[in-house]
Amino acid sequence: MSASVFVRKAAPLVFGAVLLIGGSLPAGAQDNSAQQQKQAAKQQRQAQQQARQQQAAQQQQAQQAQRQAQRQARQQQAAQQQEAQQAQRQPQRQARQQQTAQQQQAQQAQRQARQQQQAAQEQQRQQQVQQEQQRHARQAPQQAVPQQQIDQERQRRIEAFRRGDANRERIIQQRESELRNRGRLGRLRYNQEYLERLRQDRDRRVFAPSFYFYTAPRYRYFRSGRYYVINNFAADNLRQAVELGYQEGFRAGVADRQDRVGFGYTDEFAFQDATYGYAGYLDLPEYQYYFRQGFFRGYNDGFYGRYQYGVYSNGVASIIGSVLNLIFNPRPY
């Protein structure tokens, strides 16, 4: 009896527990489903992110490949343009080389023509000299000029020459002021040095009679349509005029080059004066002519910084012997 009563009393409790347990199962299943959905959404986002990253990498690779192709295309185009330019310049270079060769050939032909002309002129002079020698051979031998007459003539030249020294000093002083105002320091310095050399030359030279000068004429040269007959001393004096003229012209050319001015030797005082080294043994205009011949060639070499007519050794510029002979080359009389 008591057992049945216990069963009856316990039955509702058991049934309630069963109901309670049965009611809690659907809530647990719902939690699991939500977690699975979150996990699926996370996986989906990761997949999308990986897809975007993969797409960005593919786009970057495509852009790099495109840039590489463009770079290669530009390099190829530049190489083609360079080859085209080289091919275009090649004919121009060949044309210039051909033109230079033609100019050199023309200059060579001109030099040969000048040499032939000079040779013909020299041959003509030699023939004239031979004819003159034959004419003089038929005449009585010429005697030396009397010493007294030579001394008087030489003294006259010396006095006339020295009367011009004061005028030379005055001209150079005037030019010094002009050159200083124009900033021509190179030429100013050269003029001062030339004047000092003139003074030393005047002090050094003693115009005393020289037995070497009292000799019969032995040489003959042709200039300005006439022949001149001279002795050994006069011939040496004219050679010295050419040599000193070259040295002074070289110094003047270097000075003008340092001043960065145009080519111009005719307004140089030394060229206009042309008396350095004159000793009075022959006419001054004759000495000045050959001094200026050397000066012109020395100025060319000094101004252009070359040695076409001379050589430079031990600090001194000297005219080449062959050039000197073209300027002055007397023949035996």
C-alpha positions as CSV (number, residue, x, y, z in Angstrom):
1,M,0.0,0.0,0.0
2,S,2.7,2.3,1.0
3,A,4.7,1.4,-2.1
4,S,1.9,2.2,-4.4
5,V,1.4,5.5,-2.6
6,F,5.1,6.3,-3.1
7,V,4.9,5.5,-6.8
8,R,1.9,7.7,-7.2
9,K,3.6,10.5,-5.4
10,A,6.9,10.1,-7.3
11,A,5.4,9.7,-10.8
12,P,4.6,13.4,-11.2
13,L,8.1,14.3,-10.3
14,V,9.6,11.9,-12.8
15,F,7.3,13.1,-15.5
16,G,8.2,16.7,-14.7
17,A,11.9,15.9,-15.0
18,V,11.3,14.2,-18.3
19,L,9.4,17.2,-19.5
20,L,12.2,19.5,-18.3
21,I,14.9,17.6,-20.0
22,G,12.9,17.3,-23.2
23,G,12.3,21.1,-23.3
24,S,16.0,21.9,-22.9
25,L,17.3,19.9,-26.0
26,P,16.1,22.3,-28.7
27,A,18.0,25.3,-27.1
28,G,21.4,23.4,-27.2
29,A,20.8,22.5,-30.9
30,Q,20.2,26.2,-31.7
31,D,23.5,27.2,-30.1
32,N,25.4,24.7,-32.2
33,S,23.7,26.0,-35.3
34,A,24.6,29.6,-34.6
35,Q,28.3,28.7,-34.1
36,Q,28.3,26.8,-37.3
37,Q,26.9,29.7,-39.1
38,K,29.5,32.1,-37.6
39,Q,32.2,29.6,-38.6
40,A,30.9,29.3,-42.1
41,A,30.7,33.2,-42.4
42,K,34.3,33.5,-41.2
43,Q,35.5,30.9,-43.6
44,Q,33.6,32.7,-46.4
45,R,35.2,36.0,-45.4
46,Q,38.6,34.4,-45.4
47,A,37.9,32.8,-48.8
48,Q,36.9,36.2,-50.2
49,Q,40.0,37.9,-48.7
50,Q,42.2,35.2,-50.2
51,A,40.4,35.7,-53.5
52,R,41.0,39.5,-53.4
53,Q,44.6,39.0,-52.5
54,Q,45.1,36.6,-55.3
55,Q,43.3,38.9,-57.7
56,A,45.5,41.9,-56.6
57,A,48.7,39.7,-57.1
58,Q,47.5,38.7,-60.5
59,Q,46.8,42.4,-61.4
60,Q,50.3,43.4,-60.1
61,Q,52.0,40.7,-62.1
62,A,50.0,41.8,-65.2
63,Q,51.1,45.4,-64.6
64,Q,54.7,44.5,-64.2
65,A,54.6,42.4,-67.3
66,Q,53.0,45.3,-69.2
67,R,55.6,47.8,-67.9
68,Q,58.4,45.3,-68.8
69,A,57.0,45.0,-72.3
70,Q,56.8,48.8,-72.6
71,R,60.3,49.2,-71.4
72,Q,61.6,46.7,-73.8
73,A,59.7,48.3,-76.6
74,R,61.2,51.7,-75.7
75,Q,64.7,50.3,-75.5
76,Q,64.2,48.6,-78.9
77,Q,62.9,51.9,-80.4
78,A,65.8,53.8,-78.9
79,A,68.3,51.3,-80.4
80,Q,66.6,51.5,-83.7
81,Q,66.7,55.3,-83.6
82,Q,70.4,55.3,-82.7
83,E,71.1,52.9,-85.5
84,A,69.2,55.1,-87.9
85,Q,71.1,58.2,-86.6
86,Q,74.4,56.4,-87.0
87,A,73.5,55.3,-90.5
88,Q,72.5,58.9,-91.3
89,R,75.7,60.4,-89.8
90,Q,77.9,57.9,-91.6
91,P,77.4,59.5,-95.1
92,Q,77.9,62.9,-93.6
93,R,81.1,61.8,-91.9
94,Q,82.3,60.3,-95.2
95,A,81.4,63.4,-97.0
96,R,83.4,65.6,-94.5
97,Q,86.4,63.2,-94.8
98,Q,86.2,63.4,-98.5
99,Q,85.9,67.2,-98.5
100,T,88.9,67.4,-96.1
101,A,90.9,65.1,-98.4
102,Q,90.0,67.3,-101.4
103,Q,91.0,70.4,-99.5
104,Q,94.3,68.9,-98.5
105,Q,94.9,67.8,-102.1
106,A,94.1,71.4,-103.2
107,Q,96.4,72.9,-100.7
108,Q,99.1,70.5,-101.7
109,A,98.6,71.4,-105.3
110,Q,98.8,75.1,-104.4
111,R,102.0,74.5,-102.4
112,Q,103.6,72.7,-105.3
113,A,102.5,75.4,-107.6
114,R,104.1,78.0,-105.4
115,Q,107.3,76.0,-105.1
116,Q,107.4,75.6,-108.8
117,Q,106.8,79.4,-109.2
118,Q,109.5,80.1,-106.7
119,A,111.9,77.7,-108.4
120,A,111.2,79.4,-111.8
121,Q,111.8,82.8,-110.2
122,E,115.0,81.6,-108.6
123,Q,116.2,80.2,-111.9
124,Q,115.4,83.5,-113.6
125,R,117.3,85.4,-110.9
126,Q,120.3,83.1,-111.3
127,Q,120.3,83.6,-115.0
128,Q,120.2,87.4,-114.4
129,V,123.1,87.1,-112.0
130,Q,125.1,85.0,-114.4
131,Q,124.5,87.5,-117.1
132,E,125.6,90.4,-114.8
133,Q,128.6,88.5,-113.7
134,Q,129.6,87.9,-117.3
135,R,129.2,91.6,-118.0
136,H,131.3,92.6,-115.0
137,A,133.9,90.0,-115.9
138,R,134.5,91.8,-119.2
139,Q,135.0,95.0,-117.2
140,A,137.9,96.0,-115.0
141,P,137.8,94.5,-111.5
142,Q,136.1,96.8,-109.0
143,Q,138.3,98.1,-106.2
144,A,137.3,98.6,-102.7
145,V,135.7,101.9,-101.8
146,P,138.2,104.3,-100.1
147,Q,138.1,104.0,-96.3
148,Q,137.7,107.7,-95.8
149,Q,134.7,107.9,-98.0
150,I,133.1,105.0,-96.2
151,D,133.7,106.5,-92.8
152,Q,132.1,109.8,-93.9
153,E,129.1,108.1,-95.3
154,R,128.7,105.9,-92.2
155,Q,129.1,108.8,-89.9
156,R,126.3,110.7,-91.8
157,R,124.0,107.7,-91.4
158,I,124.8,107.4,-87.6
159,E,124.1,111.1,-86.9
160,A,120.8,111.0,-88.9
161,F,119.8,107.8,-87.1
162,R,120.6,109.1,-83.6
163,R,118.7,112.3,-84.1
164,G,115.6,110.1,-84.1
165,D,116.2,108.5,-80.7
166,A,114.5,111.3,-78.8
167,N,111.5,111.1,-81.1
168,R,111.3,107.3,-80.5
169,E,111.3,107.9,-76.7
170,R,108.5,110.4,-77.0
171,I,106.4,108.1,-79.2
172,I,106.7,105.2,-76.9
173,Q,105.8,107.3,-73.8
174,Q,102.6,108.5,-75.6
175,R,101.7,104.9,-76.6
176,E,102.3,103.7,-73.0
177,S,99.6,106.0,-71.8
178,E,97.2,104.9,-74.5
179,L,97.9,101.2,-73.9
180,R,97.5,101.6,-70.2
181,N,94.1,103.3,-70.6
182,R,92.9,100.5,-73.0
183,G,94.1,97.7,-70.7
184,R,96.6,96.5,-73.2
185,L,99.1,95.3,-70.5
186,G,100.8,92.7,-72.7
187,R,101.7,95.2,-75.4
188,L,102.5,97.9,-72.9
189,R,105.1,95.6,-71.2
190,Y,106.5,94.5,-74.6
191,N,106.9,98.2,-75.7
192,Q,108.7,99.0,-72.5
193,E,111.0,96.0,-72.9
194,Y,111.7,96.9,-76.6
195,L,112.6,100.5,-75.6
196,E,115.0,99.2,-73.0
197,R,116.6,96.9,-75.5
198,L,117.0,99.8,-77.9
199,R,118.8,101.8,-75.2
200,Q,121.1,99.0,-74.3
201,D,121.8,98.5,-78.0
202,R,122.7,102.2,-78.4
203,D,125.0,102.0,-75.4
204,R,126.6,98.8,-76.5
205,R,127.3,99.7,-80.1
206,V,130.4,101.7,-80.8
207,F,130.4,103.0,-84.3
208,A,134.1,102.6,-84.8
209,P,135.7,101.8,-88.2
210,S,135.9,98.0,-88.8
211,F,138.5,96.6,-91.2
212,Y,136.0,93.9,-92.1
213,F,133.8,96.5,-93.6
214,Y,136.4,97.9,-96.0
215,T,136.2,95.1,-98.5
216,A,135.1,95.0,-102.1
217,P,131.6,93.9,-102.9
218,R,131.3,90.1,-102.9
219,Y,127.5,89.5,-103.0
220,R,124.6,90.6,-105.0
221,Y,120.8,90.4,-104.3
222,F,117.7,91.4,-106.1
223,R,114.8,93.4,-104.5
224,S,112.1,95.7,-105.8
225,G,113.1,95.5,-109.4
226,R,116.8,96.3,-108.9
227,Y,120.1,94.6,-107.9
228,Y,122.1,95.5,-104.8
229,V,125.9,94.8,-104.5
230,I,127.2,94.4,-101.0
231,N,130.2,93.0,-99.1
232,N,130.4,90.3,-96.4
233,F,129.7,92.6,-93.6
234,A,126.6,94.2,-95.1
235,A,125.3,90.7,-96.0
236,D,125.7,89.6,-92.4
237,N,124.1,92.7,-91.1
238,L,121.0,92.1,-93.2
239,R,120.8,88.5,-92.1
240,Q,120.9,89.8,-88.5
241,A,118.1,92.2,-89.3
242,V,115.8,89.3,-90.3
243,E,116.8,87.3,-87.2
244,L,116.2,90.2,-84.8
245,G,113.0,91.1,-86.5
246,Y,111.7,87.5,-86.1
247,Q,112.5,87.6,-82.4
248,E,110.9,90.9,-81.8
249,G,107.8,89.9,-83.8
250,F,107.5,86.7,-81.8
251,R,107.5,88.6,-78.6
252,A,105.0,91.1,-79.9
253,G,102.7,88.3,-81.1
254,V,102.8,86.6,-77.7
255,A,101.9,89.9,-76.0
256,D,98.9,90.5,-78.2
257,R,97.7,86.9,-77.7
258,Q,97.9,87.4,-74.0
259,D,95.8,90.6,-74.4
260,R,93.3,88.6,-76.3
261,V,93.1,91.1,-79.2
262,G,92.9,90.6,-82.9
263,F,95.7,89.9,-85.2
264,G,97.6,93.1,-86.0
265,Y,101.3,93.8,-86.3
266,T,101.5,96.9,-88.5
267,D,100.6,99.2,-85.6
268,E,103.3,97.7,-83.4
269,F,106.0,100.3,-82.6
270,A,108.8,97.8,-83.0
271,F,107.5,97.0,-86.5
272,Q,107.2,100.7,-87.4
273,D,110.6,101.6,-85.9
274,A,112.5,98.5,-87.1
275,T,115.9,99.9,-86.0
276,Y,116.9,97.4,-83.3
277,G,120.4,96.1,-84.2
278,Y,121.1,98.8,-86.8
279,A,124.8,99.7,-86.9
280,G,124.9,102.3,-89.6
281,Y,126.8,100.1,-92.1
282,L,124.1,100.4,-94.8
283,D,121.1,102.5,-95.6
284,L,118.5,102.4,-92.8
285,P,115.5,101.7,-95.1
286,E,117.2,98.6,-96.4
287,Y,117.8,97.4,-92.9
288,Q,114.2,98.2,-91.9
289,Y,112.8,96.3,-94.9
290,Y,114.5,93.0,-93.8
291,F,113.8,93.6,-90.1
292,R,110.1,93.8,-90.9
293,Q,110.2,90.7,-93.1
294,G,111.4,88.8,-90.0
295,F,109.0,90.6,-87.7
296,F,106.0,89.6,-89.7
297,R,106.8,85.9,-89.6
298,G,107.8,86.0,-85.9
299,Y,104.5,87.8,-85.1
300,N,102.5,85.0,-86.9
301,D,104.3,82.3,-84.8
302,G,103.9,84.2,-81.5
303,F,100.3,85.2,-82.0
304,Y,99.1,81.8,-83.1
305,G,101.4,79.8,-80.7
306,R,103.0,77.8,-83.4
307,Y,106.4,77.5,-85.1
308,Q,105.8,77.7,-88.8
309,Y,108.8,80.0,-89.5
310,G,111.0,79.4,-86.6
311,V,112.0,77.2,-83.6
312,Y,112.0,77.8,-79.9
313,S,115.0,76.7,-77.9
314,N,116.5,77.7,-74.5
315,G,114.0,80.5,-74.1
316,V,114.8,82.1,-77.5
317,A,112.7,82.0,-80.7
318,S,114.9,81.8,-83.8
319,I,114.0,81.9,-87.5
320,I,114.6,78.8,-89.5
321,G,117.6,79.0,-91.8
322,S,115.6,77.9,-94.9
323,V,113.0,80.6,-94.2
324,L,115.8,83.2,-93.8
325,N,117.3,82.2,-97.1
326,L,113.9,82.7,-98.8
327,I,113.8,86.2,-97.4
328,F,117.5,87.1,-98.0
329,N,119.9,84.9,-100.0
330,P,122.6,86.9,-101.8
331,R,124.5,85.3,-104.6
332,P,128.3,85.5,-105.0
333,Y,129.2,88.5,-107.0
